[in-house]
Amino acid sequence: MALIEVKDLEKIYSDKELQTPALNGVTFEINEGEFVAITGSSGSGKSTLLHILGFLDRQTKGEYRFADKTIDDLSPQEIARVRNKKMGFIFQMFNLLRRTSVLENVKLPLLYSGVKESLWDDMATKAIESVGLSHRLNHHPSQLSGGEQQRVAIARALVNNPQIIFADEPTGNLDSKSGQMIMELLQELNEKSGHTIILITHETYTAQQAQRIIRLHDGKIESDKPVDHRLTADSFTK
C-alpha cells in the first residue's frame, strides 16, 4: 500500500525576476514499511524534496499525497498534527537542547501531541531504552558522544510512534563507527518495528544500506531501483 505518492512534482524558488528550479517533474511512490534512500550531489534537490515530503514546504506544481491526503486537504492545525503524530525527523545536527536532559529532550514532541502528561515520562523512557541509552537518561547532550546524541534524536523521533521517519544526513557529523551504529539502528527500526524510513544522503555507501535508492540529478530522477547488494549488519561481521 502506497504511503507516499508523488506525481509530476515541481518546485521553483523565485527571487524577484530570478526563478530557480529545484525539482522538475518528480514522480514516485513509497509503500508503507519500505526503507528508501534519496541521494544525489549537492544541489540535486534532495533537501527540497524532504521538506515537501515532511509538510515543511509546498510544491509549486504537481501532487504529493501522504496517507491519501495532500497538504491542501489539511488545515494548518491538521498539518501540524500529522507532522507530530505521523512523522519523525532526524537531522544531521541533532537539534538537541543543550541544557536539557536526554529525557526532557525526548519528551519534547509530546508537548504538542495531546497525550496525557502523566504518560510522558514512561513513553520517553521506553523510546530511550529502544536506542540503548537508558544509562544516559539524566545526562545532558554535552556529556554524550556524537553517536549518542544522534541516538537521542532518534528516540525523540520515535516517541510518538510515527508511521514514517525522515532521516536527513543522519551520519553526516559522525565518525564511521558511530555512523554505522546509527545505520544499523535504522535498519532494525525498519525490519523489526516496521517503520517506513526515508533516508537523505549524498554517500553511496550509506544509501546502499537502504532497500531502494532514488537518485536525483538537477531536480530530476536519474534512477529509481532496489539495492542489489544491500549492506546490513551481517555484512560487517563477515
Salt bridges, closest charged atoms under 4 A:
GLU34 OE1 - ARG212 NH1 3.12
ASP57 OD1 - LYS11 NZ 3.37
GLU63 OE2 - ARG65 NH1 3.71
ASP68 OD1 - ARG65 NE 3.22
ASP72 OD1 - ARG58 NH1 2.81
ASP73 OD2 - ARG65 NH2 3.99
GLU104 OE2 - LYS107 NZ 3.18
ASP121 OD1 - LYS107 NZ 2.79
ASP122 OD2 - LYS126 NZ 3.47
GLU148 OE2 - ARG136 NE 3.16
GLU169 OE2 - HIS202 ND1 3.06
GLU191 OE2 - ARG230 NH1 3.10
ASP218 OD2 - HIS217 NE2 3.32
ASP224 OD1 - ARG212 NE 2.82
